């Protein structure tokens, strides 16, 4: 059977929505030999990245083929934009208490805003398996909360020795965990089809295309310290970005040996093709206060708390009824869902090759001193 035939079988002819990770697990169970099964994945999980057999790459090729198909790929994108199954119970807790701590992320309501805080303090708020589900769930909750009008995304105060006591937006993917084999291949796909795309597109509704209707709010970004790698990718999805005067952004994927999410698709819209290539291919640092940085950042600030409060009031002072409509209108011109689907087809295939390449290990050992770092 072809990947699209398998997809149709697992989704009842695209009448049911199945998330990427569950889709791969069901395909392995129902269609023997197509994808690695639970036992093989369990045996693979504890291996260091350099010792992995690369069996998860089959998931990448399978998903790439699905995403290349307009009907199946669009349906899969739609599935990943729906609220997670566990978000609704947490939403009820949030609406009752005004805050909820999910571990790798937390949400709290402050006036008209739902504040989502990325929280991995020991690792400079880096993203890994411990943050993936909590952050997506936090985004779901913030968007579904009926008492807030806008959302804010910022990083927590960290405990890492070098930056202890400082708020940082985030250091991108947890390279220590990557080197130690603690980040599965599907992590990349779930992240970019799920939480990152929800920041950009809002939450889908099951009975209508996300292009037509969705649950959306404006997102304010609060960049403190730095937005490295995946956190820089995230900045590119936000509606209004505040940054401290000394903050900066980088995309060090070249030194890591991976593709920086959807930055290749989105960064050019802000800074142009040449600077985007320099950032991705040559790790050009973009200071938020530089001319290039101010193409991405809306406002440089000295007091982030005060700036957030002021910006929330500015964006809600005349009501936010047109916010969702304007976001959709911008997206039709800059990144239709079909363009994103085609990009993710390429990304799924190429990231599978990068994730299991010997060059990844060599880069992490050379540029990160990964072999000497402890989890």
ROMITI-300810 format. One line per 8 residues: their letters; for each residue x, y, z of N, C-alpha, C. Coordinates in pm, whole numbers, plus 32768, in hexadecimal, padded with zeros to 4 digits. Example, Ala and Ser with C-alpha at 12.3 -4.5 7.8 and 13.67 -1.06 7.14 Angstrom:
<sites>
as) 8527,7DC7,830C,84CE,7E3E,830C,8528,7EB6,830C  8505,7F1F,82C4,8557,7F96,82CA,850A,8003,8313
</sites>
This chain:
<sites>
xxxxxxxx) 8053,7F88,8000,8000,8000,8000,8056,807D,8000  8026,80E6,7FC2,806E,8165,7FC2,8058,81AC,8047  80AD,820D,8068,8097,8259,80E4,800E,829A,80EB  7FDC,82CD,807D,7F58,830E,8081,7EE9,82A7,8095  7EF8,822F,805E,7E95,81C6,8075,7E96,819A,8107  7F0D,8192,8140,7F18,8172,81CE,7ED6,81DF,8221  7EF0,825B,81FC,7EB4,82CC,8245,7E1C,82C6,8240  7DE6,82AD,81CA,7D55,82A7,81BD,7D1B,8235,8211
xxxxxxxx) 7D63,81C5,8217,7D34,8155,8267,7D35,8176,82FC  7D9B,81BE,8329,7DA8,81DD,83B7,7D4F,8250,83E3  7D20,829F,8385,7CCB,8312,83A7,7C3C,8302,8374  7C19,8287,834E,7B92,826C,831C,7B70,82CA,82A8  7BC9,82C8,8246,7BB2,831B,81D0,7BB6,83AF,81EE  7C0C,83D4,824B,7C20,8460,8275,7BA4,8499,82BA  7B57,8440,82FA,7AE6,846C,834C,7B0D,847B,83DF  7B81,8445,8404,7BB4,8451,848C,7C3C,8494,848A
xxxxxxxx) 7C59,84DC,84F4,7CDA,851E,8500,7D34,84CE,855E  7DAF,84B7,8531,7E11,846D,8581,7E94,84BB,8581  7ECB,84D5,85F7,7F47,851F,8601,7FBC,84CE,85CC  8027,8513,85AA,809A,84D7,8567,80D3,845F,85B3  80ED,846E,8634,812C,8401,867D,80D0,8388,8685  8051,839F,86A1,7FF2,8330,86A6,7FE1,82F0,861C  7FE4,8341,85B5,7FD9,830E,852D,8049,82AC,850D  80C3,82D1,8532,8136,8279,8517,812C,81F7,8568
xxxxxxxx) 8100,8201,85E3,80F3,8189,8636,8086,812C,85FD  8016,8166,85D3,7FAA,8113,859B,7FD4,80D3,8517  801D,811F,84C5,804C,80E8,8445,80A8,8072,845C  8100,807B,84C0,815C,800D,84DF,8111,7F92,850F  80A7,7FA7,855D,805B,7F36,8592,8007,7EF1,8526  7FCB,7F41,84D2,7F6A,7F0A,8473,7FAA,7EDB,83F1  8018,7F1B,83CA,8059,7EFA,834B,80E9,7ED1,8367  80FD,7E52,8379,817F,7E1E,83A2,81ED,7E42,833E
xxxxxxxx) 825C,7E70,8374,82D1,7E8D,8322,82D5,7F18,82E7  8268,7F64,82F5,8266,7FEB,82BC,82B8,804B,8311  82A4,8046,8395,82E9,809F,83F2,8318,804E,846B  837D,807E,84B3,83AA,8037,852A,833C,802E,8593  832E,7FB8,85D2,82C7,7FA4,8636,82F2,7FCE,86C0  8297,7FBE,871E,82B0,7FEB,87A7,8328,7FA7,87E6  8339,7F25,87CE,83AB,7EDD,8809,842F,7F10,87D1  8433,7F26,874E,84AF,7F58,8711,84D0,7FE5,8743
xxxxxxxx) 846A,8039,874F,8480,80C1,877F,84AC,80C2,8811  8473,8068,8861,8499,805F,88ED,852A,8032,88FB  8555,7FD7,88A6,85E1,7FAA,88A9,8640,8017,887A  8610,806B,8821,8663,80D6,87E9,8671,814B,8849  8609,8166,8899,8602,81E0,88EB,8679,81F6,8946  86AD,8192,898E,871A,81AE,89ED,87A4,81BE,89AC  87B0,81A7,892B,8832,81B0,88EA,885F,8241,88DC  88E0,8258,88E7,8918,82DA,88C3,88FA,82F5,8830
xxxxxxxx) 88F3,8374,880A,88D0,8395,8781,8930,8354,871D  89AF,834F,873C,8A11,8315,86E0,8A00,827F,86D0  89BC,823F,872E,89A9,81AE,872A,8921,8185,86F4  88CD,81E5,86D4,8848,81C3,86A1,8853,8187,8614  87F6,812F,85F4,87F8,80E8,8574,87B4,8136,8505  8774,81A4,8527,8731,81F6,84C2,86AB,81C1,8494  866F,8169,84E4,85F0,812E,84B8,857F,8195,84B3  858C,8200,8502,8522,8266,8502,851E,82B7,8482
xxxxxxxx) 8589,82B0,8432,8589,82FA,83B3,8515,82CF,835A  84E9,8252,8367,8477,8223,8319,83FB,8276,8336  83ED,82A6,83B2,837D,82FD,83D5,8383,837F,8384  83FD,83B3,8374,840D,842E,8328,83E7,841E,8296  840F,83B0,8259,83EF,839A,81CC,8359,8382,81BA  831D,833C,8218,828D,8325,8216,8241,83A9,8221  8266,83FC,8282,8220,847B,8295,823B,84DB,8223  82B2,84D7,81EB,82D1,852C,8178,8275,850C,8104
xxxxxxxx) 825F,848B,80EB,8206,8463,807E,8177,848E,809A  814B,8483,8116,80C3,84AF,8138,80B3,8545,8123  8113,8590,8155,810B,8622,814B,8117,8653,80BB  8156,8603,8066,8161,8628,7FD9,80DB,861B,7F91  8081,85CA,7FC9,7FFE,85B7,7F8C,7FA0,8627,7FBC  7F65,8675,7F63,7F14,86E8,7F8E,7EA2,86C4,7FEC  7E5B,8657,7FD0,7DE7,8634,8023,7E12,85FC,80AA  7E66,8595,80A8,7E92,8558,8125,7EE6,85BA,8178
xxxxxxxx) 7F3E,8603,8135,7F95,8661,817C,7F49,86D0,81C0  7EE6,8707,817B,7E95,8772,81B7,7E45,873D,822D  7E13,86C3,8220,7DC6,8687,828D,7E1E,8670,8306  7E9B,8644,82F0,7EF8,862E,835F,7F1C,86B3,83A2  7F32,871B,8354,7F4C,87A0,838E,7ED6,87CD,83E3  7E5E,87B5,83B1,7DE4,87D8,83FB,7DE0,878D,8480  7E00,870C,847D,7DFF,86BA,84F7,7E5C,86F2,8561  7ED0,8720,8536,7F34,8751,8595,7F14,87DC,85CA
xxxxxxxx) 7EB5,8820,858D,7E8C,88A4,85BC,7E15,889E,861C  7DDC,8828,862F,7D6F,8819,868E,7DA6,881A,871D  7D57,8843,877F,7D85,883D,880A,7DAA,87AE,8831  7E11,879F,8882,7E38,871B,88B3,7DCB,86E2,890C  7DC5,865D,8912,7D5C,861B,895F,7D5F,8642,89F2  7DD6,8658,8A29,7DDF,8678,8AB7,7DD0,870A,8AD9  7DBC,875E,8A75,7DB7,87EE,8A8F,7D35,881B,8AD2  7CC7,87DB,8AB0,7C46,8809,8AE4,7C3D,87FE,8B7C
xxxxxxxx) 7C66,878D,8BB8,7C62,8787,8C4C,7CBC,87F0,8C8D  7D30,8809,8C53,7D8A,886F,8C8A,7D50,88FB,8C77  7D05,890F,8C0B,7CC3,898F,8BF5,7C5F,89AB,8C64  7C14,8946,8C8C,7BB2,8957,8CF8,7BF8,8980,8D79  7C6A,8944,8D95,7CB8,8968,8E0B,7CEB,89F7,8E00  7D1A,8A1C,8D88,7D4D,8AA3,8D73,7CDF,8B0C,8D85  7C6A,8AF1,8D4C,7BFF,8B53,8D55,7BCE,8B65,8DE4  7BDB,8AFD,8E34,7BB2,8B06,8EC0,7C1A,8B4D,8F15
xxxxxxxx) 7C9A,8B31,8EFC,7D05,8B63,8F52,7D52,8BD9,8F18  7D4A,8BEE,8E95,7D93,8C5B,8E55,7E23,8C3C,8E36  7E4D,8BC0,8E52,7ED5,8B96,8E31,7EDB,8AFE,8E32  7F3B,8AC8,8DEA,7F54,8A38,8DED,7FE6,8A20,8DCB  8028,89CD,8E1B,80B4,89AB,8E07,80BB,8920,8DC9  80F0,8917,8D4F,80F6,8899,8D07,8181,885A,8D0A  81DC,8896,8D54,8264,8864,8D5D,82BF,88AC,8CFC  82C0,8882,8C7F,8314,88C2,8C1B,82DF,8946,8BE9
xxxxxxxx) 8269,896C,8C14,822D,89EE,8BF3,81BF,8A0A,8C59  819F,8A88,8C68,812F,8AAD,8CBF,80E0,8B1F,8C7E  8064,8B2A,8CA8,800C,8B93,8C73,7FCD,8BDB,8CE9  7FC7,8C5F,8CE0,7F82,8CAD,8D46,7F3C,8D22,8D03  7ECC,8D49,8D3C,7E82,8DBA,8D06,7EA8,8E38,8D50  7ECD,8E9E,8D08,7EEB,8F21,8D41,7E98,8F88,8CF6  7E2D,8FB5,8D33,7DD5,9015,8CF1,7D98,8FD9,8C74  7DB1,901A,8C04,7D77,8FEE,8B85,7DCE,8F87,8B3D
xxxxxxxx) 7E3E,8F62,8B78,7E9E,8F0A,8B33,7EAC,8E83,8B76  7EBF,8E1C,8B23,7EE8,8D98,8B52,7F80,8D8F,8B39  7FCD,8D81,8BA3,805F,8D80,8B99,8090,8CF0,8B98  80CF,8CC7,8B2B,810C,8C42,8B21,81A2,8C51,8B3B  81D3,8C0A,8B9F,8261,8C12,8BC3,82A4,8B8D,8BA6  830B,8B91,8B53,835B,8B19,8B33,83BA,8B00,8BA8  83BC,8A84,8BD9,83FD,8A6C,8C59,8455,89EE,8C55  84D5,8A02,8C41,8538,8995,8C4D,85B7,89D5,8C85
xxxxxxxx) 85B1,8A04,8D03,8616,8A5F,8D39,86A4,8A29,8D3C  86B4,89A8,8D51,873C,8971,8D57,8781,8977,8CD0  8733,8971,8C64,876C,896F,8BDC,874C,89EE,8B8E  8748,8A60,8BD2,8732,8AE1,8B90,86AF,8AE4,8B41  864A,8AA0,8B77,85C7,8A95,8B37,85CB,8A50,8AAF  862F,89FA,8A9C,863A,89AE,8A20,85C2,8953,8A0F  85A8,892E,8992,8539,88D4,8972,856A,8844,896A  851D,87E9,89A4,853C,875B,899B,84BC,870C,89B1
xxxxxxxx) 84C9,868B,89CA,8450,8638,89DB,83FF,8662,8A57  8442,869C,8AB9,83FA,86C4,8B34,83A7,8742,8B21  83C1,878E,8AB7,8379,880C,8AA1,8315,8804,8A30  831F,87A0,89DA,82D0,879D,895F,823A,879C,897B  820A,873B,89C3,817B,8733,89E0,814C,87A4,8A3C  8195,87C5,8AA8,8167,8833,8AFD,8158,88B8,8AB3  81B7,88D7,8A5B,81AF,8957,8A16,813B,8959,89B3  8126,88EE,896B,80B4,88EC,890E,8031,88F5,895B
xxxxxxxx) 802A,88AF,89CB,7FAF,88B5,8A1C,7F99,8941,8A54  8005,8982,8A7C,7FFA,8A0C,8AAE,7FC5,8A69,8A42  7FF3,8A55,89C7,7FC4,8AA6,8957,7F30,8A8D,893F  7F07,8A0E,8944,7E79,89ED,8937,7E26,8A37,899F  7E52,8A30,8A1C,7E07,8A6C,8A8A,7DFC,8B03,8A78  7E6C,8B42,8A57,7E6C,8BD3,8A45,7E0C,8BFE,89D6  7E08,8BB1,896A,7DB1,8BD4,88FA,7D1D,8BB9,8919  7D02,8B50,8965,7C76,8B2D,8983,7C3C,8B7B,89F9
xxxxxxxx) 7C91,8BB7,8A49,7C61,8C01,8ABF,7C02,8C70,8A95  7B8C,8C6F,8AC9,7B25,8CCF,8AA1,7B32,8D56,8AE5  7B85,8D5F,8B4D,7B8E,8DDB,8B9A,7C05,8E33,8B73  7C5A,8E01,8B1B,7CCC,8E52,8AED,7CBA,8E78,8A5B  7CF6,8EE7,8A33,7CE4,8F1B,89AC,7D61,8F0B,8956  7DD5,8F0A,8994,7E53,8EF8,894B,7EAA,8E96,8999  7F15,8E67,8958,7F72,8E09,8998,7FFF,8E44,8997  804D,8E1B,89F9,80D9,8E44,8A04,812F,8DC7,8A11
xxxxxxxx) 81A0,8DC6,89CC,81FF,8D57,89D6,8284,8D8E,8A07  82B5,8D54,8A76,8337,8D80,8AAA,837B,8D0A,8AEF  83FB,8D1B,8B11,8447,8CB3,8B55,844B,8CCA,8BEA  8462,8C5D,8C34,8469,8C63,8CC5,84F4,8C90,8CF3  8500,8CAF,8D73,8582,8CC8,8DB1,85CE,8C44,8DBA  864E,8C46,8D97,869B,8BC9,8D8E,86F8,8BB8,8E06  8725,8B3C,8E19,8780,8B1B,8E87,880A,8AF4,8E56  881B,8AEA,8DD3,889D,8AC9,8D9A,8908,8B27,8DD1
xxxxxxxx) 897C,8AF0,8DF7,89E3,8B3E,8E3E,8A05,8BC1,8DF9  8A16,8BBC,8D76,8A45,8C32,8D2D,89DF,8CA4,8D2B  895E,8C80,8D32,88F5,8CE7,8D26,8893,8CE1,8D9B  88BB,8CA8,8E09,8860,8C92,8E7A,8819,8D13,8EA3  8795,8D0A,8EB6,8746,8D7C,8EE2,8714,8DD5,8E72  8737,8DB6,8DF4,870D,8E08,8D84,8699,8DC6,8D3A  8642,8E19,8D06,85DD,8DE7,8CA9,861C,8DDC,8C1F  8606,8D6A,8BDD,8636,8D56,8B55,85C5,8D1F,8B00
xxxxxxxx) 85BD,8D4D,8A84,8554,8D19,8A2A,856E,8C86,8A0F  85E7,8C61,89E6,8603,8BD3,89D7,8679,8BB6,897E  86B6,8B41,8996,8733,8B18,8954,871E,8AB3,88E5  86A2,8AA0,88B6,868C,8A42,8849,8688,89B2,8879  86A5,8955,8820,869F,88C8,8842,8709,88A6,88AA  86E9,884B,8904,8746,881F,896D,87B1,87C8,892C  8824,8801,8910,888C,87BB,88C7,88C8,8747,8917  88CB,8755,899A,88FB,86E6,89ED,88A1,866D,89DC
xxxxxxxx) 881F,8684,89E3,87C0,8616,89D0,87C5,85E0,8942  87DA,8637,88E1,87E5,860A,8856,885B,85AB,8846  88CE,85D0,887A,8946,857D,8870,8933,84F8,88B9  88EB,84FC,8928,88D8,8483,8979,8866,842B,8946  882A,8451,88D5,87C2,83FE,889A,873C,8408,88DD  8725,8472,8929,86A9,847F,8976,863D,84CC,892B  8658,84F2,88AF,85F4,8538,885E,85D7,84E2,87E4  855E,84B1,87DB,8538,845A,876C,8524,84AC,86EE
xxxxxxxx) 8526,8468,867C,8512,84AE,85FD,848B,84F4,85F8  8421,84B2,8626,839B,84EE,861B,838D,856E,866C  83E9,8586,86CA,83E5,8602,8717,83E3,867C,86BA  8435,867A,8652,843C,86EB,85F5,83B6,8701,85AF  8379,8696,8583,82FF,86A1,8534,8289,86CA,858B  827E,868C,8601,8213,86B1,865E,8220,8744,8684  829A,8770,869B,82B2,87FB,86C3,8283,885D,8656  82AE,8848,85DB,8294,88AC,8573,8209,88A3,8537
xxxxxxxx) 81D0,882B,8532,8146,881F,8506,80E5,8843,8576  8115,8838,85F3,80C1,8851,8666,80D3,88DA,86A3  8124,88E3,870C,8127,895E,875B,8154,89D9,870C  81BA,89CB,86B7,81E9,8A41,866D,8180,8A70,8609  8142,8A10,85C5,80DC,8A36,8564,805E,8A6C,85A6  8043,8A41,8621,7FD1,8A79,866C,7FEA,8B0B,8691  8067,8B2C,86B2,8086,8BB9,86CA,8068,8C0D,864F  8087,8BD5,85DB,8077,8C1F,855D,7FE9,8C1D,8528
xxxxxxxx) 7FA4,8BAB,8538,7F21,8B9A,84FA,7EAD,8B8F,855B  7EC7,8B89,85DD,7E5C,8B75,863D,7E31,8AE4,8642  7DC1,8ACB,8687,7D8C,8A44,8695,7D22,8A2B,862B  7D2C,89B7,85EC,7CC9,8992,8587,7C48,8963,85C9  7BDE,896A,857C,7B5D,892D,85A1,7B4A,88B1,854A  7B0A,884A,857E,7B06,87CC,8532,7AB6,87CF,84B1  7A55,8828,84A7,79F8,8823,8436,7A0F,888D,83CC  7A80,88D5,83D4,7A99,893E,8372,7B30,894C,835D
xxxxxxxx) 7B58,8970,82E5,7BE7,8980,82C8,7C24,89EC,8321  7C9F,89D6,8352,7CE3,8A3F,83A0,7CF6,8AC0,8352  7CF3,8AB8,82CF,7D01,8B31,827D,7C85,8B8A,828A  7C13,8B4C,82A8,7B94,8B94,82A9,7B6F,8BC5,8335  7B83,8B6E,8397,7B5C,8B94,8420,7BB5,8B4B,8483  7BD3,8B8D,84F1,7C2A,8B53,8557,7C19,8BA4,85D7  7C52,8B70,8643,7C50,8BB6,86C4,7CD4,8C01,86D0  7CCF,8C84,86C6,7D4B,8CD2,86BE,7D4C,8D48,871D
xxxxxxxx) 7DC4,8D69,874A,7DDE,8DE5,8793,7E64,8E1A,8765  7E77,8E9A,8777,7EFA,8ED4,875B,7F5E,8EA3,87C3  7FDA,8E89,8794,8046,8E5D,87EC,80B0,8ECA,87F8  80D1,8EEB,8874,813E,8F48,8892,81B6,8EF5,88C0  8229,8F0E,8885,82A3,8EC9,88AF,82F8,8F24,8907  8336,8EEA,896E,838B,8F36,89C9,8417,8EF8,89C8  8470,8F2E,8974,84F5,8EF5,8961,8556,8F35,89C4  8580,8EE4,8A24,85E2,8F0F,8A88,865E,8EB8,8A7C
xxxxxxxx) 86D3,8EF5,8A7A,8750,8EAA,8A6E,876A,8E80,89E0  872F,8E12,89B8,8743,8DE1,8930,86D0,8D85,8906  86C0,8D7C,8883,8665,8D1D,8844,86BA,8CCE,87E2  86E7,8C5A,880C,8745,8C09,87BE,86FA,8B95,877E  871D,8B75,8704,86E9,8AFE,86C2,8652,8AFB,86BD  8618,8A94,86FC,8587,8A84,86FA,853C,8AFA,8733  8579,8B40,8791,8535,8BB5,87CA,8536,8C2B,8769  859C,8C33,8716,859B,8C96,86AA,8530,8C72,8644
xxxxxxxx) 8525,8BF1,8625,84BB,8BC4,85CA,8432,8BEE,85FE  841F,8BE0,8681,839F,8C03,86BE,8381,8C98,86B0  83E7,8CEB,86C2,83D4,8D7C,86B6,8396,8DA0,8630  83B9,8D55,85C8,8389,8D74,8541,82F4,8D5C,852F  82B3,8D1E,8591,8223,8D03,8588,81CE,8D67,85D5  820E,8DBF,8622,81C5,8E15,8680,819A,8E97,863F  8132,8ED6,867A,80F6,8F4C,863D,813A,8FCF,8665  816A,8FD5,86DF,81AC,9050,870F,821C,9025,876D
xxxxxxxx) 8298,904A,874A,830D,9018,8793,8352,908A,87DD  835A,907B,8861,83A6,90D5,88B7,842E,9094,88D1  8497,90E3,88D8,851B,90AB,88F4,856A,910C,894A  85B3,90D4,89A8,860E,9126,89F7,867D,915D,899C  86B4,91CD,89C2,8718,9211,896F,8790,91B7,894C  87B7,9160,89A8,882E,910E,8992,880F,9081,8961  8793,9065,893F,876C,8FDF,8914,879D,8FC4,8885  87AB,8F45,8866,87D5,8F1F,87DE,8794,8E9C,87B5
xxxxxxxx) 879D,8E7F,8732,8765,8E05,86F8,87CE,8DC1,86A2  87D0,8D3B,86A4,8827,8CEE,864C,87DF,8C6E,8623  880C,8C37,85B3,87DC,8BB6,8581,8856,8B5C,856A  888A,8B1E,85D2,8907,8AD1,85C6,88F5,8A43,8590  888F,8A2C,853E,8874,89A5,850C,88E9,896D,84BD  8935,89C4,8478,89A7,8995,842B,8A0C,8950,8486  8A26,898B,84FA,8A86,8952,8558,8A4E,88D7,85A1  89CC,88C4,8596,898D,8850,85D4,8977,87E0,8570
xxxxxxxx) 8969,8804,84F1,8955,87A0,848A,88C3,8780,846E  8868,87DD,8490,87DA,87C7,8478,879D,883F,842F  871E,8833,840A,86D5,889E,83C7,8687,88ED,8430  868F,8971,842E,864F,89C1,8498,85B9,89D2,8485  856F,8963,8496,84DE,896A,848F,84AD,89AD,8410  8450,8A09,841F,8419,8A51,83AC,845A,8AD9,8398  84CF,8AEF,83D6,8514,8B6F,83C4,8539,8B86,8332  855D,8B1C,82EA,857F,8B2A,825C,8509,8B5D,820C
xxxxxxxx) 8491,8B3E,8238,8417,8B6C,81F6,83F5,8BFA,821D  840E,8C20,829B,83D5,8C9C,82D1,8437,8D10,82DF  84B5,8CF5,82F9,8511,8D62,8318,8521,8DC3,82A4  8522,8D91,822B,8535,8DE8,81B6,84CE,8E56,81B0  8454,8E3D,81DE,83EC,8EA3,81DA,8410,8F1E,822E  8464,8F09,8292,8488,8F77,82EC,8506,8FC0,82BE  856D,8F76,829A,85F1,8FB3,8285,8626,8FA4,81F7  85DD,8F61,819F,860B,8F4E,8117,8659,8ECC,8107
xxxxxxxx) 8668,8EA2,808C,86A3,8E20,806E,8735,8E16,8097  8784,8E80,807E,8813,8E76,8097,8832,8E69,812D  87F5,8EBE,817D,880E,8EB8,820D,87D5,8E36,8247  8763,8E08,8213,872B,8D89,8242,878C,8D17,8229  87CB,8D15,81B4,882E,8CAC,8197,88A8,8CB9,81F2  88D2,8D33,820B,8944,8D46,8265,8922,8D15,82F2  88A8,8D2C,831E,8880,8D02,83A4,887A,8C6A,83AF  8843,8C28,8348,8831,8B97,834C,88B1,8B4D,8327
xxxxxxxx) 88F5,8B7B,82BF,8969,8B31,828A,89ED,8B5B,82C8  89F4,8BD3,8300,8A72,8C05,8337,8A64,8C38,83C5  89F5,8C1D,8404,89DC,8C3E,8490,89EF,8CD3,84AE  89BC,8D27,8456,89C5,8DB6,846F,8972,8DDB,84EA  89B0,8E1C,8548,8969,8E4C,85BE,891B,8ECA,859A  889F,8ED1,85C9,884B,8F46,85B1,882D,8F87,8637  886F,8FF5,8653,8852,9040,86CD,87CB,9085,86BD  8778,907D,8722,86F3,90B9,8718,86F9,914F,86FF
xxxxxxxx) 8762,9190,872F,876F,9221,871D,87AB,9247,8696  87D8,91E6,8647,8812,9202,85C4,87A4,9221,855F  87CD,9253,84EA,876C,9270,8480,8720,91F2,8458  8768,9182,844D,8728,9103,8428,86CC,90D3,8498  86FB,90E3,8514,86AA,90B8,8585,8627,9102,858D  8628,9182,856C,85AE,91D1,8574,854E,91B6,8500  857B,9162,84A1,851E,912F,843C,84CB,90BC,8475  84FB,9080,84E2,84B6,9010,8522,846F,903E,85A1
xxxxxxxx) 84B3,9094,85EB,8480,90C4,866C,8431,9145,8657  83C3,9153,869F,8371,91CB,8690,839C,923C,86EB  83D3,9219,8761,83F1,9282,87C2,8462,9255,881D  84C6,92AC,882F,8531,9294,8890,850A,92D5,8914  8520,928D,8982,84F0,92BF,8A04,855C,92AF,8A6F  854B,92F9,8ADC,85A6,92EE,8B4E,8563,92A7,8BC4  84E0,92AD,8BC9,8494,926E,8C36,842A,9214,8BF6  8444,9190,8BF6,83EB,9135,8BAC,8361,912C,8BEB
xxxxxxxx) 8359,9125,8C6E,82D6,911A,8CAE,827D,9191,8C8B  82B6,9209,8C93,8269,9280,8C72,8244,9282,8BDE  829F,9255,8B89,8286,9254,8AF9,8217,91F2,8AD6  8215,917F,8B17,81AA,911E,8AFE,8124,915A,8B26  811E,9196,8B9A,80A1,91D3,8BC9,8072,923E,8B69  80CF,9291,8B3C,80AB,92FC,8ADE,807C,92C5,8A58  80BF,925D,8A27,809D,9225,89A5,8018,91DC,89A8  7FFE,9196,8A15,7F7B,9154,8A23,7F0C,91BC,8A1B
xxxxxxxx) 7F1E,922A,8A60,7EB8,9294,8A5E,7EAB,92D0,89D3  7F1C,92E3,898F,7F18,931C,8908,7ECC,92C2,88A7  7EE3,9240,88B0,7EA7,91E4,8851,7E17,91C2,8872  7DEB,91E1,88EC,7D61,91C1,8913,7D0D,923D,892C  7D4A,92B3,8927,7D04,932D,894C,7C89,934A,88F8  7C8D,9321,887A,7C1A,9338,8822,7BD2,92B6,8802  7BEA,9251,8857,7BAE,91CE,883E,7C04,917C,87E1  7BEC,90FA,87DF,7C41,90A2,878D,7BEF,9052,8728
xxxxxxxx) 7B77,9084,8709,7B1F,9039,86B1,7B5D,9022,8628  7BB1,907D,85F7,7BEB,906F,8572,7C71,9027,8573  7CA5,9007,85EA,7D29,8FCB,85F2,7D34,8F48,85A6  7CD7,8EEC,85BD,7CDB,8E6B,857A,7CCC,8E7A,84E3  7C6F,8ED1,84BA,7C5A,8EE7,842B,7CD5,8F1F,83E7  7D16,8F7E,8427,7D8E,8FB8,83EC,7E00,8F52,83E5  7E0C,8EFD,844B,7E73,8E95,8447,7E5B,8E38,83CF  7DE0,8E0D,83BC,7DC2,8DB4,834B,7DDE,8DF9,82C6
xxxxxxxx) 7DBB,8E78,82BE,7DD2,8EC2,8241,7E66,8ECE,8222  7EB9,8EE8,8288,7F49,8EEB,8272,7F7C,8E63,8243  7F4B,8DF8,827E,7F7E,8D73,825D,7F5F,8D4A,81CE  7EEC,8D73,819C,7EC8,8D4F,8112,7F32,8D81,80B2  7F68,8DF7,80CE,7FCF,8E2F,8077,805A,8DF8,8096  807B,8DE6,8116,8105,8DC4,8137,8121,8D2F,8144  80C0,8CE0,8172,80DA,8C52,8182,8058,8C02,8188  801A,8BE9,8115,7FA3,8B94,8114,7FC4,8B0A,814D
xxxxxxxx) 7F61,8AC8,8183,7F76,8A44,81BE,7FB4,89E4,815A  7F91,89F1,80DB,7FC9,8997,8076,805F,89AC,8065  808D,8A27,8071,811E,8A41,8069,8165,8A02,80E1  812A,8A10,8156,8163,89D4,81CD,8166,893C,81C1  80FA,8901,818E,80F5,886F,817C,8166,8840,8122  817D,8884,80B3,81E6,885A,8057,8270,886B,8095  8282,88D6,80E2,8300,88E8,8128,8318,8876,818A  82B1,8853,81D6,82C1,87EB,823B,82DA,8762,81FE
xxxxxxxx) 82AE,874E,8183,82CF,86D1,813E,8365,86C6,8129  83A1,8732,80FB,8432,8734,80EA,8478,872A,8171  8447,8775,81D1,8485,8777,8256,8484,86EC,8296  8414,86A5,828D,8409,8621,82CB,8473,85C2,8293  8487,85C7,8211,84EB,856F,81D1,8579,8599,81F4  8598,8619,81E4,8621,8648,81F7,864B,8642,828A  85EE,865F,82E6,8611,865A,8374,862B,85CA,83A0  85E6,8569,8363,8600,84DD,8383,868F,84B8,835E
xxxxxxxx) 86BD,84E9,82ED,8746,84CD,82C4,87AA,8513,831F  878D,858F,8344,87E8,85DA,839B,87F0,859C,8427  877E,8574,845C,8777,8546,84E7,87CB,84C9,84FD  87DB,8477,8496,8827,83FB,84A5,88AA,83FD,8458  88D8,8474,8434,8957,8480,83EC,89CD,847F,844C  8A3B,843C,842A,8AB5,8446,847C,8AE5,84D5,848D  8AC4,852B,842B,8AED,85B7,8434,8AAE,85FC,84AC  8A35,85D3,84D3,89F4,860D,8548,8A49,85F7,85C4
xxxxxxxx) 8A78,857D,85D6,8ACA,855B,864A,8B4C,85A8,8646  8B8D,85AB,85D2,8C0C,85F2,85C5,8BFC,8687,85E4  8B8F,86C2,85B4,8B76,8750,85CD,8B5F,876C,8661  8B12,8716,86A3,8AF6,872B,8731,8B74,8719,8785  8BC8,86BD,8760,8C45,86A9,87AB,8CA8,871C,8791  8CA8,874F,8717,8D06,87BA,86F4,8CD7,8841,872A  8C59,885F,8719,8C26,88E5,8737,8BE1,88F3,87BD  8BC1,8882,87FD,8B75,8887,8879,8BBC,883F,88EA
xxxxxxx) 8C28,87FC,88C8,8C6F,87AB,892C,8C0F,8749,8970  8BB7,870F,891C,8B46,86C3,8951,8B6E,8647,89A0  8BDE,860C,897B,8C04,858F,89BD,8C21,85A0,8A50  8C45,861A,8A7B,8C69,8631,8B08,8BF7,8669,8B5B  8B84,8683,8B1C,8B14,86C0,8B64,8ABC,8656,8BA5  8A82,867A,8C16,8A2E,861D,8C60,899C,8644,8C53  8946,85E1,8C55,88B6,85FA,8C47,8881,8647,8CBF
</sites>
